[in-house]
Amino acid sequence: MVNSTGVCRRYVIETEGGKPTLRIGPALRIARFLGIEPVIVQAQSITPKEELPEINPDDLPPLED
C-alpha cells in the first residue's frame, strides 16, 4: 500500500495507531486505494450572528471548583 499510494510507512503506522493530528491528503489517498470514496452526506449550516441568543453573564450558574 505504501508503494502504491506514495504515502510513507510512518504515516500508515501513525494512522493505524490512531494519531489525532494526521494530514487529510494522505489519508484520502489511502482511502481511495482501498476503494473508499468519502462523501459529504449533509453539510452543516452556520447560524448567522444575529440569530444567536443573547447570554447575560448573570444568567449563568456559578462555577464550582
PDB file of N, CA, C and O in Angstrom:
ATOM      1  N   MET A   1       0.837  -1.186   0.000  1.00  0.00           N
ATOM      2  CA  MET A   1       0.000   0.000   0.000  1.00  0.00           C
ATOM      3  C   MET A   1       0.885   1.254   0.000  1.00  0.00           C
ATOM      4  O   MET A   1       0.570   2.229  -0.682  1.00  0.00           O
ATOM      5  N   VAL A   2       1.965   1.236   0.744  1.00  0.00           N
ATOM      6  CA  VAL A   2       2.848   2.388   0.813  1.00  0.00           C
ATOM      7  C   VAL A   2       3.377   2.740  -0.576  1.00  0.00           C
ATOM      8  O   VAL A   2       3.369   3.907  -0.969  1.00  0.00           O
ATOM      9  N   ASN A   3       3.832   1.742  -1.311  1.00  0.00           N
ATOM     10  CA  ASN A   3       4.369   1.991  -2.653  1.00  0.00           C
ATOM     11  C   ASN A   3       3.286   2.452  -3.629  1.00  0.00           C
ATOM     12  O   ASN A   3       3.551   3.282  -4.499  1.00  0.00           O
ATOM     13  N   SER A   4       2.096   1.933  -3.492  1.00  0.00           N
ATOM     14  CA  SER A   4       1.010   2.262  -4.428  1.00  0.00           C
ATOM     15  C   SER A   4       0.416   3.647  -4.198  1.00  0.00           C
ATOM     16  O   SER A   4      -0.063   4.275  -5.143  1.00  0.00           O
ATOM     17  N   THR A   5       0.439   4.133  -2.959  1.00  0.00           N
ATOM     18  CA  THR A   5      -0.189   5.419  -2.651  1.00  0.00           C
ATOM     19  C   THR A   5       0.804   6.567  -2.554  1.00  0.00           C
ATOM     20  O   THR A   5       0.407   7.730  -2.631  1.00  0.00           O
ATOM     21  N   GLY A   6       2.083   6.265  -2.388  1.00  0.00           N
ATOM     22  CA  GLY A   6       3.083   7.315  -2.216  1.00  0.00           C
ATOM     23  C   GLY A   6       3.108   7.886  -0.810  1.00  0.00           C
ATOM     24  O   GLY A   6       3.746   8.909  -0.563  1.00  0.00           O
ATOM     25  N   VAL A   7       2.419   7.232   0.106  1.00  0.00           N
ATOM     26  CA  VAL A   7       2.387   7.665   1.499  1.00  0.00           C
ATOM     27  C   VAL A   7       3.505   6.934   2.236  1.00  0.00           C
ATOM     28  O   VAL A   7       3.712   5.741   2.015  1.00  0.00           O
ATOM     29  N   CYS A   8       4.224   7.630   3.105  1.00  0.00           N
ATOM     30  CA  CYS A   8       5.341   6.985   3.798  1.00  0.00           C
ATOM     31  C   CYS A   8       4.835   5.973   4.836  1.00  0.00           C
ATOM     32  O   CYS A   8       3.719   6.068   5.345  1.00  0.00           O
ATOM     33  N   ARG A   9       5.702   5.010   5.120  1.00  0.00           N
ATOM     34  CA  ARG A   9       5.372   3.918   6.044  1.00  0.00           C
ATOM     35  C   ARG A   9       5.009   4.462   7.431  1.00  0.00           C
ATOM     36  O   ARG A   9       4.082   3.967   8.071  1.00  0.00           O
ATOM     37  N   ARG A  10       5.733   5.470   7.887  1.00  0.00           N
ATOM     38  CA  ARG A  10       5.475   6.041   9.208  1.00  0.00           C
ATOM     39  C   ARG A  10       4.052   6.610   9.299  1.00  0.00           C
ATOM     40  O   ARG A  10       3.384   6.466  10.323  1.00  0.00           O
ATOM     41  N   TYR A  11       3.595   7.257   8.218  1.00  0.00           N
ATOM     42  CA  TYR A  11       2.239   7.816   8.210  1.00  0.00           C
ATOM     43  C   TYR A  11       1.206   6.705   8.406  1.00  0.00           C
ATOM     44  O   TYR A  11       0.255   6.856   9.172  1.00  0.00           O
ATOM     45  N   VAL A  12       1.407   5.590   7.707  1.00  0.00           N
ATOM     46  CA  VAL A  12       0.475   4.456   7.832  1.00  0.00           C
ATOM     47  C   VAL A  12       0.484   3.924   9.263  1.00  0.00           C
ATOM     48  O   VAL A  12      -0.574   3.634   9.822  1.00  0.00           O
ATOM     49  N   ILE A  13       1.657   3.794   9.851  1.00  0.00           N
ATOM     50  CA  ILE A  13       1.760   3.294  11.226  1.00  0.00           C
ATOM     51  C   ILE A  13       1.063   4.251  12.193  1.00  0.00           C
ATOM     52  O   ILE A  13       0.341   3.812  13.089  1.00  0.00           O
ATOM     53  N   GLU A  14       1.273   5.550  12.018  1.00  0.00           N
ATOM     54  CA  GLU A  14       0.625   6.535  12.886  1.00  0.00           C
ATOM     55  C   GLU A  14      -0.887   6.540  12.700  1.00  0.00           C
ATOM     56  O   GLU A  14      -1.634   6.733  13.659  1.00  0.00           O
ATOM     57  N   THR A  15      -1.338   6.327  11.467  1.00  0.00           N
ATOM     58  CA  THR A  15      -2.783   6.247  11.203  1.00  0.00           C
ATOM     59  C   THR A  15      -3.386   5.047  11.915  1.00  0.00           C
ATOM     60  O   THR A  15      -4.422   5.156  12.571  1.00  0.00           O
ATOM     61  N   GLU A  16      -2.732   3.909  11.781  1.00  0.00           N
ATOM     62  CA  GLU A  16      -3.210   2.693  12.448  1.00  0.00           C
ATOM     63  C   GLU A  16      -3.189   2.850  13.965  1.00  0.00           C
ATOM     64  O   GLU A  16      -4.000   2.247  14.668  1.00  0.00           O
ATOM     65  N   GLY A  17      -2.257   3.664  14.469  1.00  0.00           N
ATOM     66  CA  GLY A  17      -2.161   3.891  15.905  1.00  0.00           C
ATOM     67  C   GLY A  17      -3.147   4.907  16.442  1.00  0.00           C
ATOM     68  O   GLY A  17      -3.235   5.116  17.652  1.00  0.00           O
ATOM     69  N   GLY A  18      -3.896   5.546  15.540  1.00  0.00           N
ATOM     70  CA  GLY A  18      -4.921   6.494  15.969  1.00  0.00           C
ATOM     71  C   GLY A  18      -4.410   7.889  16.257  1.00  0.00           C
ATOM     72  O   GLY A  18      -5.013   8.608  17.054  1.00  0.00           O
ATOM     73  N   LYS A  19      -3.304   8.297  15.626  1.00  0.00           N
ATOM     74  CA  LYS A  19      -2.784   9.645  15.847  1.00  0.00           C
ATOM     75  C   LYS A  19      -3.848  10.675  15.461  1.00  0.00           C
ATOM     76  O   LYS A  19      -4.363  10.635  14.344  1.00  0.00           O
ATOM     77  N   PRO A  20      -4.183  11.598  16.370  1.00  0.00           N
ATOM     78  CA  PRO A  20      -5.290  12.537  16.113  1.00  0.00           C
ATOM     79  C   PRO A  20      -4.941  13.714  15.204  1.00  0.00           C
ATOM     80  O   PRO A  20      -5.843  14.445  14.796  1.00  0.00           O
ATOM     81  N   THR A  21      -3.677  13.921  14.877  1.00  0.00           N
ATOM     82  CA  THR A  21      -3.308  15.106  14.102  1.00  0.00           C
ATOM     83  C   THR A  21      -2.652  14.749  12.773  1.00  0.00           C
ATOM     84  O   THR A  21      -1.578  15.258  12.455  1.00  0.00           O
ATOM     85  N   LEU A  22      -3.281  13.892  12.008  1.00  0.00           N
ATOM     86  CA  LEU A  22      -2.743  13.495  10.710  1.00  0.00           C
ATOM     87  C   LEU A  22      -3.247  14.425   9.611  1.00  0.00           C
ATOM     88  O   LEU A  22      -4.316  15.022   9.734  1.00  0.00           O
ATOM     89  N   ARG A  23      -2.469  14.543   8.535  1.00  0.00           N
ATOM     90  CA  ARG A  23      -2.896  15.329   7.374  1.00  0.00           C
ATOM     91  C   ARG A  23      -3.988  14.554   6.619  1.00  0.00           C
ATOM     92  O   ARG A  23      -3.950  13.325   6.557  1.00  0.00           O
ATOM     93  N   ILE A  24      -4.936  15.261   6.061  1.00  0.00           N
ATOM     94  CA  ILE A  24      -6.079  14.632   5.396  1.00  0.00           C
ATOM     95  C   ILE A  24      -5.728  14.105   4.006  1.00  0.00           C
ATOM     96  O   ILE A  24      -6.279  13.091   3.577  1.00  0.00           O
ATOM     97  N   GLY A  25      -4.816  14.780   3.293  1.00  0.00           N
ATOM     98  CA  GLY A  25      -4.481  14.372   1.932  1.00  0.00           C
ATOM     99  C   GLY A  25      -4.002  12.935   1.827  1.00  0.00           C
ATOM    100  O   GLY A  25      -4.568  12.161   1.055  1.00  0.00           O
ATOM    101  N   PRO A  26      -2.974  12.553   2.581  1.00  0.00           N
ATOM    102  CA  PRO A  26      -2.534  11.165   2.530  1.00  0.00           C
ATOM    103  C   PRO A  26      -3.611  10.176   2.980  1.00  0.00           C
ATOM    104  O   PRO A  26      -3.700   9.070   2.448  1.00  0.00           O
ATOM    105  N   ALA A  27      -4.419  10.570   3.949  1.00  0.00           N
ATOM    106  CA  ALA A  27      -5.496   9.688   4.405  1.00  0.00           C
ATOM    107  C   ALA A  27      -6.500   9.441   3.279  1.00  0.00           C
ATOM    108  O   ALA A  27      -7.003   8.327   3.133  1.00  0.00           O
ATOM    109  N   LEU A  28      -6.795  10.479   2.478  1.00  0.00           N
ATOM    110  CA  LEU A  28      -7.715  10.306   1.353  1.00  0.00           C
ATOM    111  C   LEU A  28      -7.101   9.427   0.262  1.00  0.00           C
ATOM    112  O   LEU A  28      -7.809   8.650  -0.379  1.00  0.00           O
ATOM    113  N   ARG A  29      -5.786   9.548   0.048  1.00  0.00           N
ATOM    114  CA  ARG A  29      -5.124   8.675  -0.931  1.00  0.00           C
ATOM    115  C   ARG A  29      -5.219   7.217  -0.507  1.00  0.00           C
ATOM    116  O   ARG A  29      -5.480   6.341  -1.332  1.00  0.00           O
ATOM    117  N   ILE A  30      -5.008   6.957   0.777  1.00  0.00           N
ATOM    118  CA  ILE A  30      -5.123   5.585   1.296  1.00  0.00           C
ATOM    119  C   ILE A  30      -6.562   5.098   1.151  1.00  0.00           C
ATOM    120  O   ILE A  30      -6.792   3.965   0.727  1.00  0.00           O
ATOM    121  N   ALA A  31      -7.524   5.937   1.496  1.00  0.00           N
ATOM    122  CA  ALA A  31      -8.935   5.555   1.390  1.00  0.00           C
ATOM    123  C   ALA A  31      -9.294   5.203  -0.048  1.00  0.00           C
ATOM    124  O   ALA A  31      -9.944   4.186  -0.294  1.00  0.00           O
ATOM    125  N   ARG A  32      -8.878   6.032  -0.997  1.00  0.00           N
ATOM    126  CA  ARG A  32      -9.180   5.751  -2.413  1.00  0.00           C
ATOM    127  C   ARG A  32      -8.523   4.458  -2.874  1.00  0.00           C
ATOM    128  O   ARG A  32      -9.118   3.692  -3.632  1.00  0.00           O
ATOM    129  N   PHE A  33      -7.292   4.213  -2.416  1.00  0.00           N
ATOM    130  CA  PHE A  33      -6.602   2.979  -2.753  1.00  0.00           C
ATOM    131  C   PHE A  33      -7.383   1.762  -2.242  1.00  0.00           C
ATOM    132  O   PHE A  33      -7.412   0.716  -2.890  1.00  0.00           O
ATOM    133  N   LEU A  34      -8.004   1.912  -1.087  1.00  0.00           N
ATOM    134  CA  LEU A  34      -8.797   0.818  -0.501  1.00  0.00           C
ATOM    135  C   LEU A  34     -10.220   0.757  -1.056  1.00  0.00           C
ATOM    136  O   LEU A  34     -11.007  -0.093  -0.640  1.00  0.00           O
ATOM    137  N   GLY A  35     -10.558   1.648  -1.991  1.00  0.00           N
ATOM    138  CA  GLY A  35     -11.883   1.635  -2.596  1.00  0.00           C
ATOM    139  C   GLY A  35     -12.919   2.429  -1.827  1.00  0.00           C
ATOM    140  O   GLY A  35     -14.119   2.261  -2.043  1.00  0.00           O
ATOM    141  N   ILE A  36     -12.469   3.287  -0.937  1.00  0.00           N
ATOM    142  CA  ILE A  36     -13.382   4.102  -0.130  1.00  0.00           C
ATOM    143  C   ILE A  36     -13.408   5.508  -0.712  1.00  0.00           C
ATOM    144  O   ILE A  36     -12.363   6.146  -0.841  1.00  0.00           O
ATOM    145  N   GLU A  37     -14.590   5.995  -1.061  1.00  0.00           N
ATOM    146  CA  GLU A  37     -14.761   7.349  -1.586  1.00  0.00           C
ATOM    147  C   GLU A  37     -15.547   8.168  -0.567  1.00  0.00           C
ATOM    148  O   GLU A  37     -16.769   8.039  -0.489  1.00  0.00           O
ATOM    149  N   PRO A  38     -14.873   9.005   0.213  1.00  0.00           N
ATOM    150  CA  PRO A  38     -15.582   9.830   1.197  1.00  0.00           C
ATOM    151  C   PRO A  38     -16.518  10.823   0.505  1.00  0.00           C
ATOM    152  O   PRO A  38     -16.169  11.401  -0.525  1.00  0.00           O
ATOM    153  N   VAL A  39     -17.698  11.013   1.074  1.00  0.00           N
ATOM    154  CA  VAL A  39     -18.662  11.984   0.560  1.00  0.00           C
ATOM    155  C   VAL A  39     -19.251  12.761   1.735  1.00  0.00           C
ATOM    156  O   VAL A  39     -19.278  12.274   2.865  1.00  0.00           O
ATOM    157  N   ILE A  40     -19.716  13.960   1.457  1.00  0.00           N
ATOM    158  CA  ILE A  40     -20.417  14.740   2.468  1.00  0.00           C
ATOM    159  C   ILE A  40     -21.891  14.406   2.352  1.00  0.00           C
ATOM    160  O   ILE A  40     -22.504  14.654   1.314  1.00  0.00           O
ATOM    161  N   VAL A  41     -22.464  13.848   3.405  1.00  0.00           N
ATOM    162  CA  VAL A  41     -23.863  13.455   3.387  1.00  0.00           C
ATOM    163  C   VAL A  41     -24.759  14.667   3.554  1.00  0.00           C
ATOM    164  O   VAL A  41     -25.722  14.837   2.806  1.00  0.00           O
ATOM    165  N   GLN A  42     -24.452  15.506   4.522  1.00  0.00           N
ATOM    166  CA  GLN A  42     -25.250  16.704   4.739  1.00  0.00           C
ATOM    167  C   GLN A  42     -24.334  17.767   5.317  1.00  0.00           C
ATOM    168  O   GLN A  42     -23.720  17.560   6.364  1.00  0.00           O
ATOM    169  N   ALA A  43     -24.241  18.884   4.654  1.00  0.00           N
ATOM    170  CA  ALA A  43     -23.416  19.981   5.142  1.00  0.00           C
ATOM    171  C   ALA A  43     -24.130  20.682   6.287  1.00  0.00           C
ATOM    172  O   ALA A  43     -25.349  20.853   6.258  1.00  0.00           O
ATOM    173  N   GLN A  44     -23.371  21.082   7.285  1.00  0.00           N
ATOM    174  CA  GLN A  44     -23.947  21.815   8.403  1.00  0.00           C
ATOM    175  C   GLN A  44     -24.037  23.289   8.032  1.00  0.00           C
ATOM    176  O   GLN A  44     -23.138  23.842   7.398  1.00  0.00           O
ATOM    177  N   SER A  45     -25.123  23.907   8.433  1.00  0.00           N
ATOM    178  CA  SER A  45     -25.253  25.334   8.165  1.00  0.00           C
ATOM    179  C   SER A  45     -24.760  26.110   9.378  1.00  0.00           C
ATOM    180  O   SER A  45     -24.847  25.641  10.513  1.00  0.00           O
ATOM    181  N   ILE A  46     -24.252  27.282   9.121  1.00  0.00           N
ATOM    182  CA  ILE A  46     -23.754  28.145  10.187  1.00  0.00           C
ATOM    183  C   ILE A  46     -24.834  29.162  10.509  1.00  0.00           C
ATOM    184  O   ILE A  46     -25.401  29.792   9.616  1.00  0.00           O
ATOM    185  N   THR A  47     -25.110  29.313  11.789  1.00  0.00           N
ATOM    186  CA  THR A  47     -26.130  30.256  12.227  1.00  0.00           C
ATOM    187  C   THR A  47     -25.563  31.668  12.167  1.00  0.00           C
ATOM    188  O   THR A  47     -24.511  31.940  12.746  1.00  0.00           O
ATOM    189  N   PRO A  48     -26.253  32.568  11.470  1.00  0.00           N
ATOM    190  CA  PRO A  48     -25.788  33.958  11.451  1.00  0.00           C
ATOM    191  C   PRO A  48     -25.740  34.535  12.862  1.00  0.00           C
ATOM    192  O   PRO A  48     -26.523  34.141  13.726  1.00  0.00           O
ATOM    193  N   LYS A  49     -24.829  35.459  13.091  1.00  0.00           N
ATOM    194  CA  LYS A  49     -24.637  36.038  14.420  1.00  0.00           C
ATOM    195  C   LYS A  49     -25.929  36.647  14.968  1.00  0.00           C
ATOM    196  O   LYS A  49     -26.179  36.591  16.172  1.00  0.00           O
ATOM    197  N   GLU A  50     -26.750  37.226  14.089  1.00  0.00           N
ATOM    198  CA  GLU A  50     -27.991  37.868  14.552  1.00  0.00           C
ATOM    199  C   GLU A  50     -28.950  36.856  15.181  1.00  0.00           C
ATOM    200  O   GLU A  50     -29.780  37.236  16.007  1.00  0.00           O
ATOM    201  N   GLU A  51     -28.856  35.579  14.810  1.00  0.00           N
ATOM    202  CA  GLU A  51     -29.801  34.589  15.315  1.00  0.00           C
ATOM    203  C   GLU A  51     -29.326  33.906  16.598  1.00  0.00           C
ATOM    204  O   GLU A  51     -30.051  33.089  17.165  1.00  0.00           O
ATOM    205  N   LEU A  52     -28.121  34.229  17.058  1.00  0.00           N
ATOM    206  CA  LEU A  52     -27.627  33.636  18.288  1.00  0.00           C
ATOM    207  C   LEU A  52     -28.293  34.293  19.485  1.00  0.00           C
ATOM    208  O   LEU A  52     -28.530  35.501  19.472  1.00  0.00           O
ATOM    209  N   PRO A  53     -28.599  33.520  20.519  1.00  0.00           N
ATOM    210  CA  PRO A  53     -29.255  34.111  21.694  1.00  0.00           C
ATOM    211  C   PRO A  53     -28.278  34.995  22.472  1.00  0.00           C
ATOM    212  O   PRO A  53     -27.074  34.741  22.511  1.00  0.00           O
ATOM    213  N   GLU A  54     -28.826  36.026  23.082  1.00  0.00           N
ATOM    214  CA  GLU A  54     -28.018  36.890  23.939  1.00  0.00           C
ATOM    215  C   GLU A  54     -27.810  36.172  25.266  1.00  0.00           C
ATOM    216  O   GLU A  54     -28.759  35.656  25.857  1.00  0.00           O
ATOM    217  N   ILE A  55     -26.584  36.144  25.724  1.00  0.00           N
ATOM    218  CA  ILE A  55     -26.286  35.500  27.002  1.00  0.00           C
ATOM    219  C   ILE A  55     -25.772  36.562  27.952  1.00  0.00           C
ATOM    220  O   ILE A  55     -24.768  37.227  27.695  1.00  0.00           O
ATOM    221  N   ASN A  56     -26.473  36.700  29.036  1.00  0.00           N
ATOM    222  CA  ASN A  56     -26.089  37.636  30.080  1.00  0.00           C
ATOM    223  C   ASN A  56     -25.281  36.837  31.109  1.00  0.00           C
ATOM    224  O   ASN A  56     -25.769  35.820  31.601  1.00  0.00           O
ATOM    225  N   PRO A  57     -24.049  37.272  31.452  1.00  0.00           N
ATOM    226  CA  PRO A  57     -23.243  36.518  32.419  1.00  0.00           C
ATOM    227  C   PRO A  57     -23.945  36.289  33.748  1.00  0.00           C
ATOM    228  O   PRO A  57     -23.645  35.320  34.446  1.00  0.00           O
ATOM    229  N   ASP A  58     -24.882  37.172  34.110  1.00  0.00           N
ATOM    230  CA  ASP A  58     -25.607  36.988  35.366  1.00  0.00           C
ATOM    231  C   ASP A  58     -26.569  35.811  35.294  1.00  0.00           C
ATOM    232  O   ASP A  58     -26.987  35.293  36.330  1.00  0.00           O
ATOM    233  N   ASP A  59     -26.926  35.382  34.087  1.00  0.00           N
ATOM    234  CA  ASP A  59     -27.851  34.263  33.917  1.00  0.00           C
ATOM    235  C   ASP A  59     -27.165  32.905  34.045  1.00  0.00           C
ATOM    236  O   ASP A  59     -27.832  31.878  34.171  1.00  0.00           O
ATOM    237  N   LEU A  60     -25.836  32.901  34.013  1.00  0.00           N
ATOM    238  CA  LEU A  60     -25.092  31.650  34.040  1.00  0.00           C
ATOM    239  C   LEU A  60     -24.933  31.149  35.469  1.00  0.00           C
ATOM    240  O   LEU A  60     -24.809  31.948  36.397  1.00  0.00           O
ATOM    241  N   PRO A  61     -24.935  29.821  35.651  1.00  0.00           N
ATOM    242  CA  PRO A  61     -24.740  29.297  37.005  1.00  0.00           C
ATOM    243  C   PRO A  61     -23.298  29.547  37.459  1.00  0.00           C
ATOM    244  O   PRO A  61     -22.400  29.665  36.625  1.00  0.00           O
ATOM    245  N   PRO A  62     -23.074  29.628  38.763  1.00  0.00           N
ATOM    246  CA  PRO A  62     -21.720  29.867  39.247  1.00  0.00           C
ATOM    247  C   PRO A  62     -20.818  28.664  38.973  1.00  0.00           C
ATOM    248  O   PRO A  62     -21.279  27.523  38.957  1.00  0.00           O
ATOM    249  N   LEU A  63     -19.546  28.927  38.760  1.00  0.00           N
ATOM    250  CA  LEU A  63     -18.585  27.860  38.539  1.00  0.00           C
ATOM    251  C   LEU A  63     -18.227  27.190  39.852  1.00  0.00           C
ATOM    252  O   LEU A  63     -18.097  27.851  40.883  1.00  0.00           O
ATOM    253  N   GLU A  64     -18.070  25.890  39.809  1.00  0.00           N
ATOM    254  CA  GLU A  64     -17.678  25.148  41.013  1.00  0.00           C
ATOM    255  C   GLU A  64     -16.281  24.614  40.806  1.00  0.00           C
ATOM    256  O   GLU A  64     -15.907  24.265  39.687  1.00  0.00           O
ATOM    257  N   ASP A  65     -15.504  24.547  41.874  1.00  0.00           N
ATOM    258  CA  ASP A  65     -14.143  24.001  41.781  1.00  0.00           C
ATOM    259  C   ASP A  65     -14.160  22.494  41.699  1.00  0.00           C
ATOM    260  O   ASP A  65     -13.103  21.869  41.616  1.00  0.00           O
TER     261      ASP A  65
END
